[in-house]
Amino acid sequence: MLATYADLTGKVAVVTGGSRGIGARTARLLAEQGTAVCVVGRDEDALTGVVAAITAAGGTAIGKVADVTDPDALAALSPMVESELGPPDILAAFAGGQGRPTPTRLLGVERWYEVLDSDLTSAFLTIRTFLPAMLERRRGAIITMASAAGRQPSQANLAYGVANAGLIMLTRHLATELGPDGIRINAIAPSSIRTEKVAANMPEPVQRQVAGMHPLRRLGTTDDVAQTALFLASDASAYLSGITVDVAGGRITN
């Protein structure tokens, strides 16, 4: 019998970067499949809205404000999740997204560290925090959020490209290390996704121009990415680990 997304019923998920955009949509889709979700982000009002939408639809969710670049904040978060929902079966490390174009000659040292902390170190710290519970039960699905900028040079700043290339290697390394313990880890590398932020800051003519660079002739949606995350979280992808899925509208990014 083929596995379906219904296999997520009764599981517990933690989604970082969950207050808006891809993270928020992923949290809602996981909840629709019966997963109890802890939504983590920095914006308390936005988190409240995501949790309210999930519970209004009959799902189970809690929201936690935390800075995932802070090891102490994550250490405090882990026991709260286990106490209120149980140990996590699914971890979606989606915080990050510091890809604003900046010429390298203008990329200061502080900005370099800020981007690496936000997009790479945060994933390492988040995984390290929730990994012990998965190792103890010898099961778990981890999903990291990389970017097409980590697959090939792009208009994003150098630090962002380097951070996401590192995130892809982090995913591949951990897949090899954790596979014998029953834990899978995969990455998603989106290209041009029409999030709320993109819609607000990218004029429509520019959006059409970028969409025209993709064979499918459109920008991606948060649903495109969240549905991929749902697949990677479920038993439908039980024999996939260490891969990077290019959600890129047909553009070849590797």
Secondary structure as UniProt FT lines:
FT   HELIX           5..8
FT   TURN            9..10
FT   STRAND          12..16
FT   HELIX           21..32
FT   TURN            33..34
FT   STRAND          36..41
FT   HELIX           44..56
FT   TURN            57..58
FT   STRAND          61..65
FT   TURN            68..69
FT   HELIX           71..84
FT   STRAND          90..93
FT   HELIX           104..106
FT   HELIX           109..116
FT   HELIX           117..121
FT   HELIX           122..137
FT   STRAND          140..145
FT   HELIX           148..150
FT   HELIX           158..178
FT   HELIX           179..181
FT   STRAND          183..190
FT   HELIX           196..201
FT   HELIX           204..211
FT   TURN            212..213
FT   TURN            215..216
FT   HELIX           222..233
FT   HELIX           235..237
FT   TURN            238..239
FT   STRAND          244..247
FT   TURN            249..250
//
